[in-house]
Amino acid sequence: MSELYVTNFNRNFTGVSATAANVIRQQSHQFDMQLVGRALPGCPTPITAAAARKLSKIPPVDKTFSIWHVRRNPEMRVAVWARDVLRLPIRIVFTSAAQRRHSAYPRWLISRMDAVITTTERAADFVPHVRAVVPHGVDIDVFTPAEERASAWQKLGYGGSFGIATVGRIRPEKGTDVFVDSMLRLLPTLPGAVALVIGRAGGKHDAFQKSLQDRIAAAGLSERILFPGEIPAADLPSTMQGLSLVMQLPRYEGYGMAPLEGMASGVPFVGSEAGYYRAFSSQGKSGQIVAVEAPEDAAKAALAILKNPDRHAALSRAARDIAVNGFSSAREAAGINAVYDMLWTQN
């Protein structure tokens, strides 16, 4: 009987989870909606998929169907079953961020969607039924600049006088080794700087992390390049507030939220030519873009920002302004809601 059901079946809090939560916090005030599956921070208490199917048997008032918004393969599969096998009055919307061709099974699932929203124009080249391109947004009320950055950094307890961080899964695709290579070049020239590798390796990538830590130890920088692990979502905003620079240097990235979360926190970034980073940078106003697998260029870009207080301050101000006016979760929610309205109007 609700208008909207948004699924989240992944037990881990991933980038997809973060972007979904940002939008749901906006939509919860705009729709009679249900979160289905796993809990997300600041969002309504979730219901089970079985409960969602039961509620979806009856269309919402003044509409002929409910909308299920899905973001992952298992969620698409459950929604397709509910619509096509159980014949529930629902339509399915899928958000796709991937900037490469999906494998066969996801392609089939995506072909069964009633509407697809992509986060970039490039992602739209790889999927059918695209109704809108809606970039992900950041919650500008959750991620905000610190009143005093140095104090915010000291409260985190990592030592040093200021911090640089990369955020995400620890693996080659995410360029964790490129970040480490960059820090091995940069930190000797920046006394007081501490670098954080925020995220977890897990399973087959544990050896990759160990190899990075061995290289760091050999360079005598184990106390300045730290691996704090995965930070709880609730603690990430305060971490971002304390940073002086976010560095994201992946080999591949579908979209990439970390620079945006930093920007909303008044933190500039250095990013590789991946994801949607060039758009975030707004022609260098909020960050610097370097080539993929270019640790030396990344280190030089970071040094140029951190060694120039006036430039750093200007980038910080512009970063917050660009996040607020161009990449807020409210703006993303409005774009998504327009797709819902299109479906409801056409049926």
KOLTORDO-162733 format. One record per residue (C-alpha): residue number from 1; residue in three letters; z, x, y. Coordinates in pm, 1 decimal, decimal comma. Example, Ala and Ser with C-alpha at 12.3 -4.5 7.8 and 13.67 -1.06 7.14 Angstrom:
KOLTORDO-162733
i->1 aa->ALA up->780,0 east->1230,0 north->-450,0
i->2 aa->SER up->714,0 east->1367,0 north->-106,0
end
This chain:
KOLTORDO-162733
i->1 aa->MET up->0,0 east->0,0 north->0,0
i->2 aa->SER up->11,7 east->301,6 north->229,9
i->3 aa->GLU up->-294,3 east->397,6 north->430,7
i->4 aa->LEU up->-284,3 east->765,7 north->344,4
i->5 aa->TYR up->-173,2 east->979,1 north->48,9
i->6 aa->VAL up->-174,0 east->1356,7 north->98,6
i->7 aa->THR up->-132,5 east->1566,8 north->-214,8
i->8 aa->ASN up->45,5 east->1897,5 north->-266,1
i->9 aa->PHE up->72,9 east->1994,6 north->-631,9
i->10 aa->ASN up->131,8 east->2369,5 north->-594,5
i->11 aa->ARG up->492,2 east->2477,6 north->-650,2
i->12 aa->ASN up->437,0 east->2790,2 north->-435,1
i->13 aa->PHE up->416,6 east->2775,9 north->-57,4
i->14 aa->THR up->67,9 east->2913,4 north->7,4
i->15 aa->GLY up->-164,5 east->2923,6 north->304,9
i->16 aa->VAL up->-304,8 east->2590,0 north->190,7
i->17 aa->SER up->49,5 east->2451,9 north->182,1
i->18 aa->ALA up->116,7 east->2575,5 north->534,2
i->19 aa->THR up->-197,9 east->2420,1 north->678,6
i->20 aa->ALA up->-131,7 east->2092,0 north->499,4
i->21 aa->ALA up->226,5 east->2081,2 north->628,3
i->22 aa->ASN up->111,9 east->2143,2 north->985,1
i->23 aa->VAL up->-118,1 east->1842,5 north->971,6
i->24 aa->ILE up->119,8 east->1616,7 north->779,0
i->25 aa->ARG up->390,3 east->1666,1 north->1042,6
i->26 aa->GLN up->142,6 east->1523,5 north->1293,3
i->27 aa->GLN up->6,9 east->1246,7 north->1069,3
i->28 aa->SER up->349,8 east->1120,8 north->963,8
i->29 aa->HIS up->382,6 east->970,8 north->1313,2
i->30 aa->GLN up->32,0 east->823,3 north->1308,0
i->31 aa->PHE up->-7,4 east->660,2 north->965,8
i->32 aa->ASP up->182,3 east->474,6 north->699,5
i->33 aa->MET up->153,6 east->773,0 north->468,4
i->34 aa->GLN up->296,7 east->937,2 north->156,3
i->35 aa->LEU up->324,2 east->1301,9 north->56,3
i->36 aa->VAL up->242,6 east->1324,5 north->-315,4
i->37 aa->GLY up->371,4 east->1602,6 north->-541,0
i->38 aa->ARG up->575,1 east->1894,3 north->-405,2
i->39 aa->ALA up->788,6 east->1902,2 north->-92,0
i->40 aa->LEU up->666,5 east->2067,6 north->226,1
i->41 aa->PRO up->885,4 east->2179,1 north->518,7
i->42 aa->GLY up->936,7 east->1917,2 north->786,6
i->43 aa->CYS up->733,4 east->1658,8 north->596,4
i->44 aa->PRO up->825,0 east->1321,8 north->438,5
i->45 aa->THR up->1004,2 east->1323,6 north->105,0
i->46 aa->PRO up->731,7 east->1339,0 north->-162,0
i->47 aa->ILE up->659,5 east->1082,1 north->-430,6
i->48 aa->THR up->508,1 east->1147,9 north->-773,7
i->49 aa->ALA up->140,5 east->1109,2 north->-855,9
i->50 aa->ALA up->233,6 east->817,6 north->-1081,3
i->51 aa->ALA up->408,6 east->644,7 north->-792,5
i->52 aa->ALA up->107,8 east->707,8 north->-569,8
i->53 aa->ARG up->-123,8 east->549,6 north->-825,3
i->54 aa->LYS up->102,3 east->245,8 north->-849,0
i->55 aa->LEU up->118,3 east->202,1 north->-473,1
i->56 aa->SER up->-257,5 east->252,5 north->-440,4
i->57 aa->LYS up->-334,6 east->-52,3 north->-655,9
i->58 aa->ILE up->-297,9 east->-266,7 north->-344,8
i->59 aa->PRO up->-502,5 east->-174,7 north->-35,2
i->60 aa->PRO up->-317,9 east->-134,6 north->294,5
i->61 aa->VAL up->-311,0 east->-420,8 north->544,2
i->62 aa->ASP up->-641,6 east->-465,2 north->730,2
i->63 aa->LYS up->-819,6 east->-204,7 north->514,2
i->64 aa->THR up->-1012,3 east->-229,4 north->187,8
i->65 aa->PHE up->-886,7 east->103,4 north->50,8
i->66 aa->SER up->-638,7 east->386,0 north->97,5
i->67 aa->ILE up->-738,4 east->747,9 north->151,3
i->68 aa->TRP up->-624,2 east->1032,4 north->-71,1
i->69 aa->HIS up->-655,1 east->1369,1 north->103,8
i->70 aa->VAL up->-671,1 east->1656,6 north->-143,9
i->71 aa->ARG up->-701,3 east->2033,0 north->-101,9
i->72 aa->ARG up->-698,5 east->2189,5 north->-452,3
i->73 aa->ASN up->-880,5 east->2149,2 north->-783,7
i->74 aa->PRO up->-593,6 east->1976,1 north->-971,5
i->75 aa->GLU up->-550,1 east->1736,9 north->-681,8
i->76 aa->MET up->-920,9 east->1652,1 north->-679,1
i->77 aa->ARG up->-909,4 east->1591,3 north->-1053,9
i->78 aa->VAL up->-614,8 east->1349,9 north->-1029,7
i->79 aa->ALA up->-774,6 east->1163,5 north->-740,2
i->80 aa->VAL up->-1111,5 east->1130,1 north->-916,3
i->81 aa->TRP up->-934,0 east->991,0 north->-1224,0
i->82 aa->ALA up->-748,0 east->739,6 north->-1009,2
i->83 aa->ARG up->-1063,9 east->621,3 north->-835,1
i->84 aa->ASP up->-1325,1 east->635,7 north->-1112,1
i->85 aa->VAL up->-1128,1 east->568,2 north->-1430,0
i->86 aa->LEU up->-838,6 east->355,4 north->-1307,6
i->87 aa->ARG up->-1067,9 east->192,8 north->-1049,7
i->88 aa->LEU up->-809,8 east->207,6 north->-774,0
i->89 aa->PRO up->-923,8 east->110,7 north->-422,1
i->90 aa->ILE up->-914,2 east->460,7 north->-277,4
i->91 aa->ARG up->-1151,3 east->708,6 north->-114,6
i->92 aa->ILE up->-1106,4 east->1085,5 north->-147,7
i->93 aa->VAL up->-1124,3 east->1342,6 north->131,5
i->94 aa->PHE up->-1127,2 east->1713,9 north->49,3
i->95 aa->THR up->-1070,5 east->2007,1 north->284,7
i->96 aa->SER up->-1263,5 east->2325,7 north->200,7
i->97 aa->ALA up->-1205,7 east->2664,3 north->364,5
i->98 aa->ALA up->-1393,3 east->2887,9 north->118,8
i->99 aa->GLN up->-1675,0 east->3090,5 north->275,0
i->100 aa->ARG up->-1845,8 east->3154,7 north->-57,3
i->101 aa->ARG up->-1997,8 east->2954,4 north->-342,7
i->102 aa->HIS up->-1746,5 east->2771,1 north->-558,8
i->103 aa->SER up->-1760,2 east->2810,6 north->-937,0
i->104 aa->ALA up->-1912,8 east->2535,3 north->-1150,9
i->105 aa->TYR up->-1608,1 east->2312,7 north->-1211,2
i->106 aa->PRO up->-1491,8 east->2299,2 north->-847,1
i->107 aa->ARG up->-1851,8 east->2230,7 north->-742,8
i->108 aa->TRP up->-1859,8 east->1927,8 north->-972,5
i->109 aa->LEU up->-1527,7 east->1802,3 north->-839,4
i->110 aa->ILE up->-1636,9 east->1849,0 north->-479,3
i->111 aa->SER up->-1957,4 east->1658,2 north->-551,7
i->112 aa->ARG up->-1737,4 east->1359,2 north->-639,5
i->113 aa->MET up->-1562,7 east->1350,3 north->-301,1
i->114 aa->ASP up->-1626,8 east->1068,6 north->-55,8
i->115 aa->ALA up->-1598,6 east->1307,8 north->235,9
i->116 aa->VAL up->-1555,6 east->1681,0 north->279,6
i->117 aa->ILE up->-1402,0 east->1852,0 north->580,3
i->118 aa->THR up->-1466,5 east->2224,1 north->620,7
i->119 aa->THR up->-1266,2 east->2455,5 north->840,5
i->120 aa->THR up->-1564,5 east->2661,4 north->961,3
i->121 aa->GLU up->-1937,9 east->2621,6 north->1003,9
i->122 aa->ARG up->-1987,6 east->2895,8 north->744,0
i->123 aa->ALA up->-1777,7 east->2706,4 north->485,4
i->124 aa->ALA up->-1996,7 east->2399,0 north->542,0
i->125 aa->ASP up->-2293,4 east->2588,7 north->395,2
i->126 aa->PHE up->-2133,0 east->2586,9 north->49,5
i->127 aa->VAL up->-2028,9 east->2222,2 north->-4,9
i->128 aa->PRO up->-2190,6 east->1875,0 north->4,9
i->129 aa->HIS up->-2079,6 east->1557,4 north->185,0
i->130 aa->VAL up->-1949,1 east->1742,1 north->491,2
i->131 aa->ARG up->-1843,9 east->1486,4 north->750,4
i->132 aa->ALA up->-1684,1 east->1726,4 north->999,5
i->133 aa->VAL up->-1598,4 east->2089,4 north->1071,6
i->134 aa->VAL up->-1232,5 east->2098,2 north->1173,8
i->135 aa->PRO up->-1064,3 east->2438,2 north->1213,9
i->136 aa->HIS up->-709,8 east->2469,2 north->1087,0
i->137 aa->GLY up->-442,6 east->2453,0 north->1352,1
i->138 aa->VAL up->-96,4 east->2596,6 north->1397,8
i->139 aa->ASP up->215,8 east->2397,3 north->1479,6
i->140 aa->ILE up->276,1 east->2512,6 north->1836,0
i->141 aa->ASP up->620,2 east->2349,8 north->1840,1
i->142 aa->VAL up->735,0 east->2549,5 north->1536,5
i->143 aa->PHE up->570,7 east->2880,9 north->1625,4
i->144 aa->THR up->674,0 east->2967,7 north->1980,5
i->145 aa->PRO up->720,6 east->3292,5 north->2175,7
i->146 aa->ALA up->1061,2 east->3457,6 north->2180,2
i->147 aa->GLU up->1255,5 east->3458,6 north->2503,6
i->148 aa->GLU up->1297,0 east->3832,6 north->2455,9
i->149 aa->ARG up->1086,9 east->4004,3 north->2189,3
i->150 aa->ALA up->1300,6 east->4317,9 north->2146,1
i->151 aa->SER up->1612,4 east->4111,1 north->2083,3
i->152 aa->ALA up->1425,7 east->3887,7 north->1836,0
i->153 aa->TRP up->1310,5 east->4197,9 north->1647,5
i->154 aa->GLN up->1659,2 east->4347,9 north->1629,5
i->155 aa->LYS up->1797,5 east->4022,8 north->1486,6
i->156 aa->LEU up->1562,6 east->4057,6 north->1188,7
i->157 aa->GLY up->1745,9 east->4370,8 north->1078,1
i->158 aa->TYR up->1453,4 east->4590,5 north->975,3
i->159 aa->GLY up->1545,9 east->4878,3 north->1202,5
i->160 aa->GLY up->1328,7 east->5059,2 north->1451,3
i->161 aa->SER up->1252,0 east->4933,1 north->1799,7
i->162 aa->PHE up->949,2 east->4710,2 north->1730,1
i->163 aa->GLY up->750,3 east->4566,9 north->1440,6
i->164 aa->ILE up->399,6 east->4534,0 north->1302,5
i->165 aa->ALA up->326,6 east->4308,6 north->1005,7
i->166 aa->THR up->64,8 east->4185,0 north->765,7
i->167 aa->VAL up->130,5 east->3851,2 north->594,9
i->168 aa->GLY up->-11,2 east->3728,4 north->264,2
i->169 aa->ARG up->-45,9 east->3795,9 north->-104,4
i->170 aa->ILE up->-35,4 east->4163,3 north->-199,1
i->171 aa->ARG up->-370,8 east->4238,0 north->-359,8
i->172 aa->PRO up->-695,6 east->4423,1 north->-291,6
i->173 aa->GLU up->-883,0 east->4111,9 north->-173,3
i->174 aa->LYS up->-627,1 east->4067,1 north->102,3
i->175 aa->GLY up->-666,4 east->4428,9 north->208,9
i->176 aa->THR up->-302,0 east->4523,7 north->164,2
i->177 aa->ASP up->-410,7 east->4878,2 north->84,9
i->178 aa->VAL up->-620,7 east->4887,8 north->401,5
i->179 aa->PHE up->-313,9 east->4788,7 north->603,2
i->180 aa->VAL up->-107,6 east->5060,1 north->434,8
i->181 aa->ASP up->-381,8 east->5318,1 north->501,0
i->182 aa->SER up->-381,9 east->5210,8 north->863,5
i->183 aa->MET up->-3,9 east->5240,8 north->890,5
i->184 aa->LEU up->-7,1 east->5587,3 north->733,5
i->185 aa->ARG up->-231,3 east->5690,4 north->1022,3
i->186 aa->LEU up->-58,1 east->5490,1 north->1295,6
i->187 aa->LEU up->317,0 east->5524,2 north->1244,4
i->188 aa->PRO up->338,7 east->5902,4 north->1296,1
i->189 aa->THR up->205,1 east->5841,9 north->1648,5
i->190 aa->LEU up->444,2 east->5553,4 north->1723,2
i->191 aa->PRO up->812,4 east->5652,5 north->1697,7
i->192 aa->GLY up->1026,8 east->5343,9 north->1652,7
i->193 aa->ALA up->757,7 east->5132,3 north->1490,3
i->194 aa->VAL up->834,7 east->4963,0 north->1158,0
i->195 aa->ALA up->563,5 east->4799,4 north->947,7
i->196 aa->LEU up->622,4 east->4499,4 north->720,9
i->197 aa->VAL up->413,8 east->4393,2 north->423,5
i->198 aa->ILE up->522,1 east->4030,0 north->399,6
i->199 aa->GLY up->426,7 east->3860,2 north->74,9
i->200 aa->ARG up->443,6 east->3902,3 north->-299,8
i->201 aa->ALA up->221,5 east->4066,7 north->-556,2
i->202 aa->GLY up->310,0 east->3886,3 north->-875,7
i->203 aa->GLY up->188,6 east->3956,6 north->-1227,8
i->204 aa->LYS up->-123,8 east->4167,1 north->-1249,1
i->205 aa->HIS up->-86,9 east->4297,6 north->-892,6
i->206 aa->ASP up->261,3 east->4447,3 north->-936,8
i->207 aa->ALA up->105,6 east->4781,9 north->-1030,6
i->208 aa->PHE up->-109,9 east->4765,7 north->-717,5
i->209 aa->GLN up->201,4 east->4723,2 north->-503,2
i->210 aa->LYS up->376,2 east->5007,7 north->-685,0
i->211 aa->SER up->81,2 east->5239,0 north->-618,0
i->212 aa->LEU up->100,6 east->5157,8 north->-247,6
i->213 aa->GLN up->473,7 east->5223,4 north->-237,3
i->214 aa->ASP up->422,1 east->5556,2 north->-415,4
i->215 aa->ARG up->169,1 east->5662,9 north->-151,6
i->216 aa->ILE up->407,1 east->5557,4 north->124,3
i->217 aa->ALA up->690,0 east->5756,1 north->-34,5
i->218 aa->ALA up->467,8 east->6063,3 north->-64,6
i->219 aa->ALA up->402,1 east->6036,0 north->309,9
i->220 aa->GLY up->774,9 east->6014,5 north->382,0
i->221 aa->LEU up->743,9 east->5666,5 north->535,7
i->222 aa->SER up->937,4 east->5451,0 north->288,3
i->223 aa->GLU up->1194,5 east->5360,9 north->554,8
i->224 aa->ARG up->925,7 east->5258,0 north->802,3
i->225 aa->ILE up->676,8 east->5065,2 north->582,7
i->226 aa->LEU up->882,1 east->4793,6 north->416,5
i->227 aa->PHE up->807,8 east->4528,1 north->153,9
i->228 aa->PRO up->1052,0 east->4242,4 north->225,9
i->229 aa->GLY up->872,5 east->4010,1 north->-17,5
i->230 aa->GLU up->777,2 east->3652,1 north->49,3
i->231 aa->ILE up->963,5 east->3510,2 north->346,8
i->232 aa->PRO up->1065,0 east->3141,9 north->323,5
i->233 aa->ALA up->849,1 east->2916,9 north->538,8
i->234 aa->ALA up->1149,9 east->2816,8 north->747,0
i->235 aa->ASP up->1215,0 east->3182,1 north->838,2
i->236 aa->LEU up->858,2 east->3280,8 north->923,1
i->237 aa->PRO up->862,6 east->3152,7 north->1284,5
i->238 aa->SER up->1162,1 east->3371,8 north->1376,7
i->239 aa->THR up->994,8 east->3667,4 north->1204,4
i->240 aa->MET up->676,1 east->3616,4 north->1403,9
i->241 aa->GLN up->875,2 east->3599,2 north->1727,5
i->242 aa->GLY up->1008,7 east->3948,9 north->1670,7
i->243 aa->LEU up->673,6 east->4114,9 north->1601,1
i->244 aa->SER up->468,1 east->4311,6 north->1851,0
i->245 aa->LEU up->145,8 east->4296,6 north->1647,8
i->246 aa->VAL up->2,4 east->4111,1 north->1348,7
i->247 aa->MET up->-255,5 east->4302,2 north->1143,2
i->248 aa->GLN up->-471,0 east->4118,5 north->889,1
i->249 aa->LEU up->-733,6 east->4340,2 north->723,3
i->250 aa->PRO up->-868,2 east->4147,6 north->422,0
i->251 aa->ARG up->-1189,8 east->4218,2 north->239,0
i->252 aa->TYR up->-1235,8 east->3842,0 north->205,6
i->253 aa->GLU up->-1058,3 east->3551,6 north->371,1
i->254 aa->GLY up->-1155,7 east->3186,0 north->373,7
i->255 aa->TYR up->-982,8 east->3114,1 north->702,6
i->256 aa->GLY up->-654,6 east->3300,4 north->759,1
i->257 aa->MET up->-351,5 east->3146,7 north->931,5
i->258 aa->ALA up->-137,1 east->3453,4 north->1001,0
i->259 aa->PRO up->-315,3 east->3554,5 north->1322,5
i->260 aa->LEU up->-283,7 east->3198,1 north->1452,6
i->261 aa->GLU up->86,9 east->3182,8 north->1371,9
i->262 aa->GLY up->129,7 east->3510,5 north->1553,9
i->263 aa->MET up->-78,5 east->3393,2 north->1849,7
i->264 aa->ALA up->129,3 east->3077,2 north->1887,9
i->265 aa->SER up->431,3 east->3309,4 north->1890,9
i->266 aa->GLY up->278,1 east->3516,8 north->2168,9
i->267 aa->VAL up->179,5 east->3801,7 north->1936,5
i->268 aa->PRO up->-168,2 east->3960,7 north->1955,1
i->269 aa->PHE up->-350,2 east->4071,1 north->1641,2
i->270 aa->VAL up->-590,9 east->4319,4 north->1488,9
i->271 aa->GLY up->-811,4 east->4166,5 north->1220,7
i->272 aa->SER up->-1102,9 east->4262,4 north->1000,8
i->273 aa->GLU up->-1440,3 east->4088,7 north->1019,3
i->274 aa->ALA up->-1327,8 east->3811,8 north->784,9
i->275 aa->GLY up->-1199,1 east->3455,5 north->787,3
i->276 aa->TYR up->-1211,9 east->3286,8 north->1127,6
i->277 aa->TYR up->-1058,4 east->3585,7 north->1302,6
i->278 aa->ARG up->-1342,6 east->3647,6 north->1546,6
i->279 aa->ALA up->-1310,6 east->3293,0 north->1678,3
i->280 aa->PHE up->-935,2 east->3339,2 north->1717,6
i->281 aa->SER up->-988,5 east->3656,8 north->1919,2
i->282 aa->SER up->-1188,4 east->3468,2 north->2182,6
i->283 aa->GLN up->-1401,6 east->3772,5 north->2262,7
i->284 aa->GLY up->-1108,5 east->4010,3 north->2258,4
i->285 aa->LYS up->-871,5 east->3806,5 north->2473,0
i->286 aa->SER up->-604,9 east->3768,0 north->2204,2
i->287 aa->GLY up->-691,3 east->4034,1 north->1948,3
i->288 aa->GLN up->-924,7 east->4304,5 north->1829,8
i->289 aa->ILE up->-1175,2 east->4274,3 north->1542,1
i->290 aa->VAL up->-1268,0 east->4577,5 north->1330,7
i->291 aa->ALA up->-1499,7 east->4625,1 north->1035,1
i->292 aa->VAL up->-1388,6 east->4547,2 north->678,9
i->293 aa->GLU up->-1231,6 east->4846,5 north->502,1
i->294 aa->ALA up->-1190,4 east->5042,7 north->825,6
i->295 aa->PRO up->-824,6 east->5156,5 north->835,1
i->296 aa->GLU up->-889,3 east->5428,0 north->1091,5
i->297 aa->ASP up->-1054,7 east->5182,7 north->1330,9
i->298 aa->ALA up->-767,8 east->4938,2 north->1275,6
i->299 aa->ALA up->-510,9 east->5207,0 north->1354,5
i->300 aa->LYS up->-696,7 east->5303,8 north->1671,3
i->301 aa->ALA up->-719,5 east->4939,9 north->1780,9
i->302 aa->ALA up->-348,8 east->4887,0 north->1720,0
i->303 aa->LEU up->-256,0 east->5203,2 north->1906,6
i->304 aa->ALA up->-468,3 east->5103,7 north->2205,4
i->305 aa->ILE up->-281,7 east->4772,3 north->2227,1
i->306 aa->LEU up->70,6 east->4898,6 north->2160,9
i->307 aa->LYS up->45,5 east->5200,9 north->2389,8
i->308 aa->ASN up->-61,7 east->4990,3 north->2687,5
i->309 aa->PRO up->220,3 east->4751,5 north->2793,0
i->310 aa->ASP up->6,9 east->4571,4 north->3050,1
i->311 aa->ARG up->-272,3 east->4506,2 north->2800,6
i->312 aa->HIS up->-22,0 east->4398,8 north->2535,4
i->313 aa->ALA up->137,1 east->4152,7 north->2777,3
i->314 aa->ALA up->-201,5 east->4009,6 north->2876,6
i->315 aa->LEU up->-306,3 east->3969,8 north->2514,4
i->316 aa->SER up->25,8 east->3804,2 north->2432,3
i->317 aa->ARG up->-12,4 east->3547,0 north->2711,1
i->318 aa->ALA up->-373,0 east->3474,6 north->2618,5
i->319 aa->ALA up->-283,8 east->3446,8 north->2248,4
i->320 aa->ARG up->-35,2 east->3167,6 north->2312,2
i->321 aa->ASP up->-275,1 east->2989,3 north->2548,8
i->322 aa->ILE up->-565,6 east->3003,3 north->2301,1
i->323 aa->ALA up->-348,1 east->2876,1 north->2016,2
i->324 aa->VAL up->-215,7 east->2587,2 north->2225,5
i->325 aa->ASN up->-546,7 east->2476,9 north->2372,5
i->326 aa->GLY up->-788,2 east->2561,1 north->2092,8
i->327 aa->PHE up->-611,6 east->2576,8 north->1757,5
i->328 aa->SER up->-312,7 east->2343,1 north->1752,3
i->329 aa->SER up->-225,9 east->2132,3 north->1448,6
i->330 aa->ALA up->-244,2 east->1824,7 north->1674,2
i->331 aa->ARG up->-606,5 east->1908,4 north->1744,0
i->332 aa->GLU up->-674,1 east->1956,1 north->1371,4
i->333 aa->ALA up->-505,2 east->1626,7 north->1286,0
i->334 aa->ALA up->-719,5 east->1445,0 north->1542,8
i->335 aa->GLY up->-1036,6 east->1585,9 north->1385,4
i->336 aa->ILE up->-924,6 east->1486,4 north->1036,3
i->337 aa->ASN up->-816,8 east->1140,6 north->1147,8
i->338 aa->ALA up->-1164,3 east->1082,1 north->1292,0
i->339 aa->VAL up->-1308,1 east->1134,5 north->942,2
i->340 aa->TYR up->-1063,7 east->880,0 north->799,8
i->341 aa->ASP up->-1165,8 east->629,5 north->1066,8
i->342 aa->MET up->-1532,6 east->693,9 north->986,4
i->343 aa->LEU up->-1472,2 east->607,0 north->620,8
i->344 aa->TRP up->-1267,8 east->297,9 north->699,1
i->345 aa->THR up->-1529,0 east->176,4 north->949,7
i->346 aa->GLN up->-1822,6 east->229,3 north->715,3
i->347 aa->ASN up->-1665,4 east->40,0 north->424,5
end
